[in-house]
Amino acid sequence: MSTIAFIGLGNMGGPMAANLVKAGHAVRGADLSAASREAAAAQGVSVAENAADIVAEADVIITMLPNGKLVLGVWEQILPLAKPGALFIDSSTIDVASARKAHDMAAAAGMTALDAPVSGGVGGAAAGTLTFMVGGAKDAFDAGRPVLDIMGGKIVHCGDAGAGQAAKICNNMILGVSMIGVCEAFAMGEKLGLSHQALFDVASTSSGQCWSITSYCPVPGPVPTSPANNDYKPGFAVDLMLKDLKLSQEAASASGAATPLGAAAAALYERFAAAGFGGADFSGIINFLRDGKH
Ligand code: NAD
């Protein structure tokens, strides 16, 4: 049993911390929001408002925060307070440059570190089936793996510092682009008199096959569990997709990668969010495309 400090007990961090408690670890959690602290306390997390109050005894320190600036601010505050050699794991989705800076800060303070963003959403966090994409040294990965195994179903070591964040934004750029492509095809199929089911039956088993069709079909009917069957309630909200697409575009311009479709997807989701749909599921962009408001 380890002592684990968990900072950021929101929609994702709350259930992730709860799974660590269920596995028998002593978990101390911090969050600025009283509501998040109360929900985590009800799951057996011993809570505090400030991260600085929970890290001194911790073997592993996990952050699950909204952005890179917050992660760097919190790490700067707590690195001097942690036990020498403690393992810092950031599971937030943040920019690659900040992730690499966090690794450097940890190394300078005598700590080990991993960037370990996730996919799988709130459902995966609650079920302990998240996919972790991990960047950092092999020995840090081996040390962190038993803890990640509790919260995740699949743990992939992607490479050195920042490689986890790089994998996350590359994957989500594929998702944003592929969802728009699938939506365009279903909307055009409607104009051509093609039924949703016929297009699904062909495309889900042909060369157009992808997750956006087979698991998350953006029209009601063919995949009963997809948000299209539930009035496009998330699921995976447009604001989160837009965040990830913007991170992908920052990384593209910093690295000189050509991502014209990633840029187009970011621009479309930006317009969809600005039209008031930031809280809707990202597959709802089919309605925006169909209405010709893009
Ligand atoms: P959230 O807003 O629900 O939770 C973030 C929590 O951090 C909040 O409770 C907030 O009060 C707390 N916080 C902010 N600053 C703090 C500080 N200085 N000290 C302590 N607590 C602080 O967000 P979330 O949905 O849990 O997402 C967390 C991260 O996971 C984000 O980076 C997001 O992109 C990523 N992510 C989210 C999902 C999803 O489906 N929600 C999926 C994959 C990845």
Residues whose N, C-alpha, C, O or C-beta is under 5 A from the ligand:
A	BS01	NAD	G8 L9 G10 N11 M12 G13 A30 D31 L32 S33 S36 E49 M64 L65 P66 N67 L70 S91 S92 T93 V118 S119 G121 V122
